[in-house]
């Protein structure tokens, strides 16, 4: 089997129809609410890393500790202004071509040119093939480079993956599985790669199927239409709990469900209004009603799963509608007709944009709408494509956006924190907000200061966010998956780097 035989098709049927896939005995069937939007690693949301088709130079374990990926080792020089990553010998891409320093360097240069990749933000001057690996030369000390190279956008692809314009048209990687077929945006099929340098995995074939409707995913989980199903709503989880032959697995993620706020907005630019919106939210009630777990109420932005970043001593975000109304009054808003607050004859009306890819988001949006109505804020909820949030960021039209932000897609959360609070803004971070002390604290952390000083910087960042609320935390996130009993060895990766398919086997096979 060669990657040249891969068929990349446009789906003719609606994504997530919930139709049963064929139940091949040798095929692991995975379903989830996520769509496959691109073959390019930088735009693929990590699908090809999760399916273990492609490899990054550096990997990480379940705790985020760095470990070899495609690179066997690495070392720095010139005070972390130069890094060299050693490549394994006699390794081939899925199309049979050798994994050479030139090929890997070219792939990494392409990643560095992608705005969506954190490698684009690193101070890289040159990426150079060397005798047995790849060297990065940087404009300044950069001790977090190995962590950046865990991000799925930096996966190594074969030269034949790119067309003459440098666009990724085939996914030809080095992992234990190779792509057989991709149907955008609905499915990916992969098969065991016979030339894999490690131990051959027990699972021969894998099929991922996007299923947009929550009830379809629940049905797939309990009716032998899928072996692993991600993204079940509480009703679906209860259905799994009551069914035979399938079980629920879960893991607390370093992910926060939050409100992105347009801080340049004539209403939302007032910190008192942002604080009022936050005080209106009954986070525990929403977490209990929507996520079935009151403990997931976000008392601060960064969740407990990020142990060095979460601040247990920070005063938690409260629910106090009366205090919220007082803040709005202080900002000049008074009750108007129908109970909606108004100022100078203008009603306090806002639009919240969210998307259905994560089924809890529309439900949380409805709960937020009801909570804000209690303090006189009229909120329109727009459930649309996730691309609407970065588009609204770009043109400044976004008012409020509800989404899930993962703070450890790079093994070192500092990289994601820096992106989130970049002074120029970030599609999935702040909009129209900057703070000089915050920027300084983040820059200092990149120099890897002593532990006590680093802790002080992280505390300062958390305190600033808690006070200014350029982003409003709503809930933390627990990933869940329904797993059939015919599969052994399933473990959720809380960092969501991989689905760890090589750890799986069919029940009774061992």
N, C-alpha and C positions, 0 to 999 in steps of 0.2 A: 504494500500500500504506500503511495506517495502523496505528498501534499499537492502535487500538481493535479491530482484528480479531484481535489476539493471543489465542490459546487457551492457557490455563494449566490443565493437566490433571494429575491424579494418576496415576502410573504403575500400570498393572494387572499388569505383568510385573515380575519381580525385576530390580533394577538390575544392570547388568553381565552380561547374559546372553551377550554376545559375538556375538550375531547380527549378520550383515552388514547394514550400512546400504546404501541404494540408492546406486549409484555415479554420481550425476549428474555430467556432465562439467563443469558450472559450479559445483559445490559442493566446498568444501574440507572434508574429513572429519577431525575431530580426536577422538581417544579418550584416555581416561585413567582412573585409579582413583578420581577425585574425584566425589562426589555433589553435586547441586545442591539445597541444603537450603532456600533461601529466595530470595524476590525482593528483599527489603530489602538495599540495599548493605552495611549494617553486618553482616549475617549471611550474606552470599552468598559469602564467601571470595574475593571479587574476580573472580568469573566474568564479570560484565558489564563490568568494566574490561579484563580480559584479552581479551575478545571485541570491545573497542572500541565498545561500545554506549553507555557513559556516559563522561563526562569529569570529572576533578577540576579545580579551579581551577589547580593547579600540577602539573606532570609532572616526570619526571626521565629522564636518559639512562641508558645501560647502566652508567655508572660511579657513578650516584647523584647527578649534578650536576643542580641544579634548572633547569627550563626551563618556558616557558609551557604551560599546558594549555588549559582553557576561558578562563582569564584571559589577557589579552594582556600585562599588566605588573602590578607591585605596588610599593608603597613604604610605608615605616614613618614614624611620627612619634611625638612624646612619648617618645623613648627606647625604641622598640619596644613601647610600650603601646597603640599604635593602628596598624592596618594597613589599607590600601585596595587592593582588587584591581579592576582595570579589566576590563570585559567587552567583547567584540567587538560591533560594530554589526550590526543586521539579521540576526541568527542566530535560527533557529527550532528548537524541539524537534521530535522525530519526529512528533508529532501536529499539527504546523503552527502551534502557538501560539508567540508570541515569547519569546525568552530575555530576561527583564527582570530588573533588580536585585531587584524584589520576589519574583519566583519563585525566583531563586537563593538569596536570603537565607532564604526560608522553608524551602527544602530543607536548607540548612546548619544552621538552627536545629533541624530534625528530627534531623540527624546528631549535633548537640551533646547531644541528649537521650538518645542511645543509649549505654549503658554499654560496649558493645563497641567503640565508636569512640574513638581517641585524642583526638579533639576534645573529648570529654566530660571529659578530664583537664586540658585547657588552661584557664588562668584567664580564660575569656571572660565579660565582663559583658554585652555587647550585640553583636548582629549586625544591622547596619542597612543597608537599601538606600540608595544615594546616586545622584546624577544619572547616572553612567555605570558604576556598579559596586556593590561591597559593601564595607562597612567593619566591621572587628572592633575593638571597644574592650575592653581587658584590664585586669584588676585589678593587674597588675604587669608589668614588662618581660618579653617573651616572644619572643626572637629566632628561635625554632624554628618559629613558626607556619606559614610557607610550607612547610616540610618536612612538618608534620603534615597539611597540605592536599593532600599527594600520596597519602594513604591512601584506599583504595577506598571506605571508608565515607562519605567526604565528597563523593561524586559528586553532580552537580547533576541533579535530576529535575524533570520538568514537574509543575505542580499536579495534573493529572489522574492522576498516578501514585498518589495517596493517596486512600483512602476517607474517609468522614466521621469515622472514629475515628483518622485519621492513619496507618493501616496502609498499607504499600506493596502494591498489588494489580496494578500494571502497571509495567514498566520502560520509561519514556519518557525517553530521554536526548538527547544532542546529538552523539554520535559518528558516525563514518563508516558504522556499521552499526546497523540497527534490528531489534528483536526481532520475529520472525514467530510463534514458537511456543515454549512452555516446557512440558516434561513433568517434573514433580517426582517423584522426584529424578534422573531418568535423562538428560534431554537438553535442549539449547537449540538452536534454529535461528534464524539471523539472516540478513538480506539487506542489500545495499548501499543506503544512504540517499541518494536522489536529491538531497536538499536539503543535503547536506554542503558546508560552506563551503570545504573544501580540494579537492585533486585527487582525482578519483574513483579508488578502489582497483581493481586489476586483478581481484581475486577477487570474484565477484558474490555468492556465497552461502557460508555456513559452517554446519556442523552439528557440535555437540559431543555425544558419546555417552559416558556413564559405563560403564566396563567393570571390574567388580570383580575378576574372576579374572585372575591373571597370565598363565596360558596362553592365555586368550582375547585378551588384548592382544597377545601375541606373534604369535598367528595372524593378527590383524587387520593387524599391521605387515608381514607377509611375503606376504599373499594378496590385496592390493589391496582390502581392506575399509576401509582408513583411509589418509589421507595423512600425518598426524602422530599419533604415539602416544607419550604420556608414561608414565613410571612402569614401565619394563621391568625385570624382575629380571635378574640376571646370565645365567641360562639363556636368557631372551628376547633379551638383547643379543647373545649368541653366535649365536642363530638368525638375527638380523638381519645380523650380520657375514658369515654364510655365504650369505645370499640375494642375488639380483640385483634391481636396481631399487629398492633402499632402502638408506639409510645411517644411521649413528648420529651424533647431535650431542650435545655435552655442555658444561656450564659449571659451575664451582665456585660454589656459592651461599653467601651469608652465613647459613647455616642449620646448626644443630647438633642431632644426635640425642642426647638426654640423659635422665637419670633425674631425675624430680621426686621429692623426698623430703619426707615429712611430718615436719618438724622438731619438731612437738609430740608425736610418737609416743613412747611410753615406751621403746622401743628405739632408734629412729632419731634421737631428740633428743640422743643422745650423739655428739659429733663423732668420737670414736674409732671408733664403729661405722660412721659414714659414710666415714671414711678407710679402714677395713678393706674395705668394699664396693668402694671405688674401686681399692684395691691388688689386689683379686682379679681385676680385669678385664684380660684380655689384649687390649687394644684393637687392636693391630696384627694379631693373629691373627683377631679377629672382623671387622675391616675387610677383610682379605684374603679370608676365607671367605665373607662375606655380600655385601660391596660390590665385591669383586674388585680392591681398591686399598688396600694397606697404608698408603699415605700419608694416607688419610682418618681414621686413628686420631686421636682428639681428645686432644691433649696439654694443652689448656686449653679453657675454655668458648667463647671467641670465635675464629672461624676466621681463617686468613690472608687470606681475601677481604675482611675488615674491616681494612684496612691500618693505620688510626690506632688501632684498638682491640686488635688482636692484639699480644701481648708476646713477641717472639722470645727475650728474655733470661730469661723466667720458667722456673723449674725445672719440667720436664714431669711430668705425672701418670705414675707408674710402675706396672709390673706386678710385684708381689712378694707371693706368697701367704704366705710365711713371716712377713713383716712384718705382713700382715693378721691372721694367727692370733695374733701377739704382741699386737696392739692389742685384739683381742677378749678375750684373756686378761686384759689390763690393765683392761678394762671389766667383768670378772667372769664371763666366759663360759668354760665348760670343756667338753671333749668328753663327750658323752652316748651313749646307746644308738644304734647305727646310724651313728655318726659325726656326728650333728647336735649342734651346740653347745647347751648348756643353762645356765640360771642359776636357782638356787633351784627346781629341778625343772621349769622352763618351757623348752621347746625354742625355739631361735631360728628361728622360722618367719615368713615374710613373703609378701605377695601383690603381684605386679607386674601392673599393668593397662596394656594397650596396645590397638591397633586395627589393622585390616588395610588401611586406606586407602592407607598407604604400605607397599608389600609387604615392604620390608626390616625393618620393625619387629617382626613376629612372629618372623622368623628371628633377629634380634638378641636378642629376649627369650629364646629357647631357648638361645642361646649364653651369655647372662648367667646363666640358671638353672644351666647346667653349671659355669660358673666359680665361682659362689657355693657350689655343693655341695662344691667342693674345699676350701673353708675352713670347712665345717660349717654353712652357712646353707641352710636348706630354703626354696626359693622356689616358690610356686605362680604360674603365669602365666595370666592371664585376658585372652583376646583378645576384645574386645567393641566396642561403638560408641565413637567418640572422645568422645562427650558424657559418658561415664562418668568421665573424668578431671576436668573442671570440676565435675561433680556430686559426686564424692568430695572435691574441694577444699572445696566449699561446706559439706558436712556433716561434714568432718573424717575421713571413713572411709577415704580413700585412704592407702595405705602407700607404695607406689612406683608411679610412672607413667612409661612410656617413650613419648616423643613427639618430634616434630621441631619445633624453635623457629626461626622466621625472625627475624633481628635487623635487617632493613632493609625491612620492609613500609612503613615510613615512611622517606623518603630519608635522614634523619639517624638513625643507629642509636641515638643517645642516648635517643630517645623509647621505643624497644623495651627498651633496657636499664633505663630508669626503670620501665617497666611490670613487667618481669621481677622487679625487686628492690624493688617497692613495699613499704613497711613493713607495710601491711595485707594483703599477699599478692596473688597474681594467679593466675587460673585456669591459665595456661600459664607460670607463674613460681614463685616461692618460696611455700612453705606453712609458716607457723609459724616464720618466721625473719626477724630484723631486726638491723641493725647500724648504730649511730649514725654511725660514720665513713663507711660506705658511703652512707648517705642524704645526709650533708653533701657528699661528693664529687660525687654526682649533681646536687644542687641547685646547687653551684658551677659545674658544667659548663653548666647552663642559662643562666648569665649570660654565656657565651662569654668566658672569661678568656683571657689571653695564651697563646700556643701552648705555652710551657714549662710553665706552671701546668696547662693542660688535660691535657698528656701525663702529668704527675704524678698527677692525679686518676684518669685512666684506668688507670694502672699500679696505683694503690692498689686500685681496684675489682677488677682481675684478680687481684692478690695475695690479697685477702680471700676471693674465691670459691675460689681454689686451696687455701687453707688450711682454710676452714670447710666447703666442699662442701655448701652448701644445695641445690644442683643438681649432679648428677654427670655430667660430659661423657662421652660414649661415642664418637661419631664425628662427623666433619664430613660434608658432603653435596654430592654432585655430581648436578645435575639432568641427566637424559638424555632424549632423544626420538629415535624412529625417524622418518625423513622420506623419503617416496617421491621418486623421481627426477623425477616429473612436476611438482614444485614447485621454484621457484628463489627465492633471497633469504631463506631461513629463517635466523634468528639467535635463539638463546636469550637471553632477558633474565634475567640472574642475580638481579635483584631481583624477578622474577616479577610485575611490574606489568602486563605486557601480552604477548600472543602475537604482536604486531607484524604482524598480518595485512595491514595496508596496505603493508608492505614486500614482500609476496609477489607472485609472478606464476606463471603456468603455464609450464613449461619450453618454450622455443622461442617464447614470445609476444613477447619483446622484439626 
